[in-house]
């Protein structure tokens, strides 16, 4: 009878050890940190411009430390509905959202590990003037042709 209990005890220990080993072998759950939101182009009255292609919107994210850029920027485009998600590490970031012919939206974000910050709806307002047009490229005022013209440049770091 002692042998029977000994055998049961040994089997119990083996099952326990096997169970612990398989628990250690399981992959650790990935912790996701990042930002998400939706970009919505609007006219100067705040009305949504539905025919505006949202895939052309550019979102630049750059890590900052005390307001100074650190490293390269991450650039993404939202989907056709304007939705975006950027996976990041914890830290401080500068975010710029722009679309040719629209005012640029800029803001800073601080993320903790495992935090997904929802930036909500980001409205990009169309640049509208009575007699002017946005001009892409060029240096400074040398490309400004008419009063009210706007020289659109991507951010530089």
Backbone as JSON, one array per atom type, in Angstrom:
{
  "sequence": "XXXXXXXXXXXXXXXXXXXXXXXXXXXXXXXXXXXXXXXXXXXXXXXXXXXXXXXXXXXXXXXXXXXXXXXXXXXXXXXXXXXXXXXXXXXXXXXXXXXXXXXXXXXXXXXXXXXXXXXXXXXXXXXXXXXXXXXXXXXXXXXXXXXXXXXXXXXXX",
  "N": [[0.8, -1.18, 0.0], [2.01, 1.19, 0.72], [3.71, 1.61, -1.43], [1.88, 2.22, -3.43], [0.8, 4.73, -2.59], [3.15, 6.17, -2.66], [3.68, 6.1, -5.39], [1.47, 7.52, -6.37], [2.0, 9.99, -5.21], [4.44, 10.66, -6.48], [3.52, 10.82, -9.16], [1.77, 13.0, -8.89], [3.61, 15.05, -8.26], [5.1, 15.08, -10.66], [3.12, 15.89, -12.49], [2.57, 18.43, -11.46], [5.09, 19.71, -11.8], [5.31, 19.6, -14.6], [3.12, 21.19, -15.32], [3.92, 23.7, -14.27], [6.18, 24.19, -15.83], [5.05, 24.45, -18.36], [3.59, 26.77, -17.97], [5.61, 28.66, -17.7], [6.61, 28.59, -20.25], [4.73, 29.84, -21.81], [4.09, 32.59, -23.94], [4.84, 35.91, -23.06], [2.36, 38.37, -22.54], [1.91, 40.87, -24.95], [2.54, 44.27, -24.39], [0.9, 47.08, -25.38], [1.5, 50.33, -26.5], [0.56, 53.58, -27.51], [-0.86, 55.97, -29.88], [-4.06, 57.04, -31.05], [-6.7, 58.04, -33.3], [-8.95, 60.12, -35.23], [-8.87, 61.84, -38.26], [-10.36, 64.69, -39.59], [-11.22, 66.5, -42.36], [-12.3, 69.87, -42.69], [-14.32, 72.68, -43.82], [-14.04, 76.33, -43.81], [-16.22, 76.97, -42.27], [-16.51, 74.91, -40.57], [-17.75, 72.66, -41.52], [-17.83, 69.27, -42.53], [-15.72, 68.08, -45.08], [-16.59, 65.95, -47.28], [-15.79, 64.87, -49.75], [-13.05, 65.03, -49.76], [-10.0, 63.35, -50.01], [-8.85, 61.23, -47.56], [-6.65, 59.64, -47.29], [-4.47, 61.04, -48.09], [-3.69, 62.61, -46.05], [-1.15, 63.49, -43.78], [0.57, 62.26, -41.02], [2.88, 63.1, -38.71], [5.05, 61.89, -36.27], [7.21, 62.48, -33.66], [9.68, 61.63, -31.34], [10.29, 63.4, -28.34], [12.32, 65.23, -26.02], [12.22, 67.19, -23.33], [11.13, 69.13, -25.03], [12.81, 69.02, -27.23], [13.57, 67.54, -30.33], [14.16, 64.06, -30.73], [15.85, 61.82, -32.5], [14.52, 60.11, -35.46], [11.5, 60.88, -37.31], [8.24, 59.35, -37.24], [6.16, 58.58, -39.85], [2.88, 58.43, -40.95], [-0.12, 57.52, -42.76], [-3.61, 58.03, -42.47], [-6.45, 55.72, -42.64], [-9.03, 55.35, -45.2], [-11.21, 56.46, -43.9], [-10.12, 58.26, -42.23], [-9.15, 57.33, -39.84], [-6.53, 56.43, -37.54], [-3.72, 54.68, -36.09], [-0.88, 54.64, -34.11], [1.78, 52.81, -33.07], [3.81, 53.16, -30.29], [6.63, 53.75, -28.07], [6.84, 54.28, -24.49], [6.92, 57.71, -23.44], [7.61, 61.16, -24.43], [6.08, 62.92, -27.1], [5.94, 64.77, -30.17], [3.32, 65.67, -32.22], [2.24, 66.1, -35.5], [-0.22, 67.0, -37.8], [-1.08, 67.11, -41.1], [-2.34, 68.31, -44.26], [-2.21, 69.04, -47.63], [-3.16, 72.32, -48.43], [-4.56, 72.79, -46.13], [-4.79, 73.97, -42.72], [-2.14, 73.27, -40.43], [-2.18, 70.97, -37.73], [-0.82, 70.8, -34.55], [0.51, 69.2, -31.69], [1.51, 68.11, -28.37], [2.23, 64.98, -26.81], [2.21, 62.83, -24.02], [3.13, 59.62, -23.09], [2.49, 56.74, -21.11], [3.75, 53.46, -20.3], [1.87, 50.94, -21.82], [-0.29, 52.55, -22.27], [-2.83, 53.68, -24.37], [-3.45, 56.41, -26.01], [-6.25, 58.19, -26.85], [-6.71, 60.48, -29.24], [-8.95, 61.5, -30.21], [-11.25, 63.29, -32.31], [-9.68, 65.01, -34.85], [-9.75, 67.99, -36.28], [-9.03, 69.28, -39.4], [-8.7, 72.36, -40.77], [-9.65, 73.83, -43.78], [-7.66, 75.96, -45.83], [-8.83, 78.91, -46.82], [-9.23, 81.59, -48.96], [-10.19, 84.72, -50.44], [-8.93, 85.54, -52.85], [-6.58, 84.17, -53.08], [-4.18, 81.46, -53.39], [-3.0, 78.3, -52.14], [0.5, 77.61, -52.17], [2.83, 75.21, -53.0], [6.03, 74.4, -51.82], [9.18, 76.07, -52.57], [11.14, 78.92, -51.47], [10.8, 80.79, -48.64], [9.47, 84.12, -48.86], [9.83, 84.46, -51.56], [8.26, 82.97, -53.25], [5.74, 83.9, -52.87], [3.02, 85.14, -54.45], [0.64, 86.66, -54.5], [-1.22, 88.79, -52.28], [-2.18, 87.14, -49.37], [-1.61, 84.58, -50.29], [-0.38, 81.34, -49.46], [2.45, 79.64, -48.37], [3.07, 76.35, -48.32], [4.76, 74.12, -46.36], [6.38, 71.06, -45.43], [7.07, 69.94, -42.04], [10.33, 70.54, -40.61], [13.12, 68.94, -39.11]],
  "CA": [[0.0, 0.0, 0.0], [2.91, 2.34, 0.75], [4.2, 1.83, -2.8], [0.8, 2.85, -4.17], [0.77, 6.14, -2.22], [4.39, 6.76, -3.16], [3.52, 6.26, -6.83], [0.52, 8.62, -6.54], [2.73, 11.21, -4.83], [5.39, 10.94, -7.57], [2.74, 11.28, -10.31], [1.3, 14.34, -8.55], [4.76, 15.96, -8.4], [5.4, 15.19, -12.09], [2.08, 16.73, -13.11], [2.79, 19.79, -10.97], [6.29, 20.24, -12.46], [4.98, 19.78, -16.02], [2.24, 22.35, -15.39], [4.71, 24.91, -14.03], [7.05, 24.39, -16.99], [4.26, 24.96, -19.49], [3.23, 28.15, -17.66], [6.77, 29.5, -18.01], [6.83, 28.57, -21.69], [3.77, 30.71, -22.47], [4.62, 33.88, -24.33], [4.34, 37.03, -22.28], [1.4, 39.19, -23.26], [2.53, 42.1, -25.45], [1.98, 45.51, -23.89], [0.84, 48.02, -26.5], [1.47, 51.74, -26.16], [0.47, 54.35, -28.74], [-1.89, 57.0, -30.04], [-5.04, 56.79, -32.11], [-7.64, 59.13, -33.5], [-9.53, 60.24, -36.57], [-8.64, 63.17, -38.83], [-11.53, 65.09, -40.36], [-11.06, 67.79, -43.05], [-13.49, 70.71, -42.65], [-14.18, 73.98, -44.47], [-13.87, 77.41, -42.84], [-17.41, 77.02, -41.42], [-16.5, 73.73, -39.73], [-18.51, 71.57, -42.14], [-16.98, 68.18, -43.01], [-15.52, 68.0, -46.53], [-16.68, 64.5, -47.5], [-15.1, 64.44, -50.97], [-11.6, 65.14, -49.56], [-9.32, 62.07, -49.78], [-8.18, 61.24, -46.25], [-5.39, 58.89, -47.36], [-3.39, 61.99, -48.38], [-3.34, 63.27, -44.79], [0.14, 63.02, -43.27], [0.72, 62.38, -39.57], [4.27, 62.96, -38.29], [5.22, 61.73, -34.82], [8.64, 62.44, -33.32], [9.95, 61.57, -29.9], [10.92, 64.62, -27.85], [12.77, 65.25, -24.64], [12.25, 68.61, -22.93], [10.8, 69.95, -26.19], [13.79, 68.87, -28.3], [13.39, 66.32, -31.11], [15.11, 62.98, -30.5], [15.77, 60.77, -33.52], [13.74, 60.29, -36.67], [10.05, 60.91, -37.13], [7.42, 58.27, -37.79], [5.16, 59.2, -40.7], [1.84, 57.49, -41.37], [-1.33, 58.05, -43.36], [-4.8, 57.35, -41.95], [-7.22, 54.96, -43.63], [-9.97, 56.15, -45.98], [-12.15, 57.14, -43.01], [-9.37, 59.19, -41.41], [-8.71, 56.67, -38.61], [-5.13, 56.04, -37.49], [-3.14, 54.16, -34.85], [0.59, 54.61, -34.16], [2.36, 52.09, -31.94], [4.97, 53.9, -29.81], [7.14, 53.43, -26.74], [6.49, 55.34, -23.54], [7.72, 58.92, -23.58], [6.98, 62.38, -24.92], [6.08, 62.99, -28.56], [5.34, 65.89, -30.87], [2.49, 65.12, -33.3], [1.8, 67.09, -36.49], [-1.15, 66.44, -38.77], [-1.28, 68.09, -42.16], [-2.86, 67.96, -45.57], [-1.99, 70.18, -48.5], [-4.3, 73.22, -48.54], [-5.23, 72.86, -44.84], [-3.95, 74.41, -41.61], [-1.47, 72.18, -39.72], [-2.5, 70.8, -36.31], [0.35, 70.33, -33.81], [0.34, 69.07, -30.24], [2.44, 67.21, -27.68], [1.59, 63.87, -26.13], [3.07, 62.06, -23.12], [2.57, 58.28, -22.95], [3.02, 55.78, -20.13], [3.74, 52.1, -20.82], [0.56, 50.31, -21.86], [-1.34, 53.55, -22.49], [-3.22, 54.03, -25.74], [-4.1, 57.71, -25.87], [-7.18, 58.5, -27.92], [-6.66, 61.91, -29.53], [-10.3, 61.87, -30.63], [-11.43, 63.86, -33.65], [-8.76, 66.1, -35.15], [-10.33, 68.71, -37.42], [-8.11, 70.08, -40.21], [-9.48, 73.41, -41.41], [-9.18, 74.2, -45.12], [-7.2, 77.34, -46.0], [-9.69, 79.52, -47.83], [-9.12, 83.04, -49.1], [-10.99, 85.19, -51.57], [-8.21, 85.65, -54.11], [-5.26, 83.57, -52.98], [-4.1, 80.0, -53.5], [-1.84, 77.72, -51.47], [1.62, 77.31, -53.05], [3.68, 74.19, -52.39], [7.46, 74.49, -52.11], [9.76, 77.41, -52.68], [11.87, 79.46, -50.32], [10.33, 82.02, -48.01], [8.5, 84.97, -49.55], [10.13, 84.56, -52.99], [7.21, 82.32, -54.03], [4.45, 84.52, -52.59], [2.66, 85.89, -55.63], [-0.45, 87.58, -54.21], [-1.53, 88.93, -50.87], [-3.03, 86.05, -48.89], [-1.08, 83.28, -50.7], [0.24, 80.61, -48.35], [3.5, 78.72, -48.78], [2.92, 75.17, -47.48], [6.02, 73.37, -46.23], [6.34, 70.04, -44.38], [7.94, 70.3, -40.92], [11.73, 70.13, -40.69], [13.73, 68.68, -37.81]],
  "C": [[0.86, 1.27, 0.0], [3.42, 2.66, -0.64], [3.13, 2.55, -3.63], [0.74, 4.35, -3.87], [2.01, 6.87, -2.7], [4.27, 7.06, -4.65], [2.55, 7.42, -7.12], [1.2, 9.95, -6.26], [3.69, 11.63, -5.95], [4.65, 11.44, -8.81], [2.23, 12.7, -10.09], [2.41, 15.36, -8.74], [5.1, 16.15, -9.87], [4.38, 16.07, -12.81], [2.26, 18.18, -12.71], [3.98, 20.44, -11.67], [6.0, 20.52, -13.93], [4.09, 21.01, -16.2], [2.99, 23.65, -15.2], [5.6, 25.22, -15.23], [6.26, 24.95, -18.16], [3.81, 26.4, -19.24], [4.38, 29.09, -17.97], [6.98, 29.61, -19.51], [5.85, 29.48, -22.44], [4.4, 32.07, -22.75], [4.01, 34.98, -23.46], [3.41, 37.86, -23.15], [2.06, 40.51, -23.67], [1.79, 43.32, -24.91], [2.05, 46.54, -25.01], [0.67, 49.44, -25.97], [1.34, 52.51, -27.47], [-0.6, 55.42, -28.7], [-2.83, 56.58, -31.16], [-5.96, 57.99, -32.21], [-8.24, 59.07, -34.88], [-9.35, 61.68, -37.03], [-9.79, 63.49, -39.77], [-11.27, 66.45, -41.01], [-12.39, 68.56, -43.02], [-13.23, 72.02, -43.4], [-14.1, 75.06, -43.4], [-15.1, 77.61, -41.94], [-17.51, 75.8, -40.51], [-17.29, 72.56, -40.27], [-17.55, 70.55, -42.74], [-16.93, 68.2, -44.54], [-15.46, 66.51, -46.87], [-15.91, 64.03, -48.72], [-13.58, 64.5, -50.86], [-11.01, 63.76, -49.25], [-8.54, 62.14, -48.47], [-6.89, 60.44, -46.25], [-4.2, 59.81, -47.63], [-2.97, 62.79, -47.14], [-2.03, 62.66, -44.29], [0.2, 63.29, -41.77], [2.18, 62.09, -39.25], [4.32, 62.87, -36.77], [6.72, 61.64, -34.55], [8.79, 62.47, -31.81], [10.68, 62.85, -29.49], [11.37, 64.41, -26.41], [12.98, 66.7, -24.27], [12.03, 69.53, -24.13], [11.76, 69.85, -27.35], [13.6, 67.52, -29.0], [14.52, 65.34, -30.86], [14.93, 61.92, -31.58], [14.89, 61.14, -34.7], [12.26, 60.3, -36.37], [9.42, 59.66, -37.73], [6.34, 58.96, -38.6], [4.17, 58.14, -41.14], [0.73, 58.26, -42.07], [-2.52, 57.32, -42.75], [-5.48, 56.52, -43.04], [-8.21, 55.89, -44.33], [-11.01, 56.89, -45.15], [-11.46, 58.16, -42.12], [-8.85, 58.6, -40.11], [-7.23, 56.3, -38.68], [-4.78, 55.48, -36.12], [-1.63, 54.11, -35.05], [1.08, 53.92, -32.9], [3.68, 52.77, -31.57], [5.48, 53.3, -28.5], [6.69, 54.52, -25.78], [7.41, 56.53, -23.76], [6.9, 60.09, -24.08], [7.14, 62.44, -26.44], [5.45, 64.29, -29.03], [4.58, 65.28, -32.05], [2.07, 66.27, -34.19], [0.92, 66.39, -37.51], [-1.35, 67.49, -39.85], [-1.73, 67.46, -43.46], [-2.71, 69.21, -46.43], [-3.27, 70.99, -48.66], [-5.07, 73.39, -47.24], [-4.25, 73.36, -43.79], [-3.39, 73.19, -40.88], [-1.95, 72.16, -38.26], [-1.27, 70.2, -35.64], [0.0, 70.23, -32.34], [1.35, 68.08, -29.69], [1.65, 66.18, -26.89], [2.62, 63.2, -25.23], [2.39, 60.73, -22.86], [3.27, 57.49, -21.85], [2.95, 54.4, -20.77], [2.33, 51.51, -20.73], [-0.6, 51.27, -22.09], [-1.58, 53.75, -23.98], [-4.05, 55.31, -25.61], [-4.96, 57.97, -27.1], [-7.21, 60.02, -28.1], [-8.02, 62.42, -30.03], [-10.34, 62.37, -32.06], [-10.49, 65.06, -33.81], [-9.28, 66.77, -36.42], [-9.25, 69.54, -38.1], [-8.95, 71.08, -41.0], [-8.83, 73.82, -42.74], [-8.77, 75.66, -45.14], [-8.02, 77.92, -47.15], [-9.5, 81.03, -47.8], [-9.92, 83.45, -50.33], [-10.22, 85.17, -52.88], [-6.88, 84.92, -54.12], [-5.34, 82.05, -53.12], [-2.9, 79.5, -52.71], [-0.76, 77.37, -52.49], [2.5, 76.31, -52.33], [5.12, 74.42, -52.81], [7.93, 75.93, -52.18], [10.43, 77.85, -51.4], [11.24, 80.76, -49.87], [9.33, 82.79, -48.83], [8.75, 85.08, -51.05], [9.04, 83.92, -53.84], [5.84, 82.93, -53.79], [4.1, 85.45, -53.75], [1.61, 86.96, -55.35], [-0.64, 87.68, -52.71], [-2.49, 87.82, -50.46], [-2.57, 84.68, -49.33], [-0.36, 82.65, -49.51], [1.25, 79.63, -48.91], [3.46, 77.52, -47.83], [4.2, 74.35, -47.52], [5.83, 72.26, -45.2], [7.3, 70.45, -43.25], [9.37, 69.82, -41.12], [12.28, 69.96, -39.29], [15.23, 68.54, -37.98]]
}
